[in-house]
Amino acid sequence: MKPASDSRDSYRHFLRIPTRWMDNDVYGHVNNVNYYSYFDTVVNEYLMRKGVLDYERGETIGLVVETHCNYFRSIAFPDVIDAGLRVARLGSSSVRYEIGLFREGEDEAAAQGHFVHVYVDRESRRPKPLSEALRAVLDPLVVIQE
C-alpha cells in the first residue's frame, strides 16, 4: 500500500533546489531519475556543511545500498523544490535518510523516499561503525517513527 504524503513539519532540515530546464522530460514534468539526484544533493549538502563528509580524502565513505521513492504530484521546471531531510534510523554502520520534496509554498510532499547508506572503509569497502562526529550531526535529524 502506498503511504500518504508527509507534511513539511515532519522534516528537520531543508535545502532549496531550483529545477532546471533539462530536468523535464518529454511529458512536461521532472523525470523520475532526477528525484534521486535531489535526494543525494540534500543528504550530501547537509553532511558537507556540518564537516563530516570529505568525499576526496575521508577514511570512511557512505555507499547507497537501498533507495525508494513515492511520487504524489508532478514537479516541473521552473518549480523550486524545498528538499526536507530527516533520519529514521541510526544503525551501527548504517543510516536511513528520508527525504521529502516540496514544491515552493506547498505543505504536502510532491514526492518522498529514502536512501540507506552503509558507511565503509574507503580502501577495504568493509563496514565501519559510524563516527561520533557523524552521530552528533545526525542526532538532530532523528525522528521517531510511529
Buried (B, 14 or more C-beta within 10 A) or exposed (E): EEEEBBBBEEBBBBBEBEBEEEBBEEEEBBEEEBBBEBBBBBBBBBBEEBEBBEEEEEEBBBEBEEBEBBBBBEBBBEBBBBBBBBBBBBBEBBBBBBBBBBBEEBEBBBBBBBBBBBBBEEEEEEBBEBBEEBBEBBEEBBEEEE
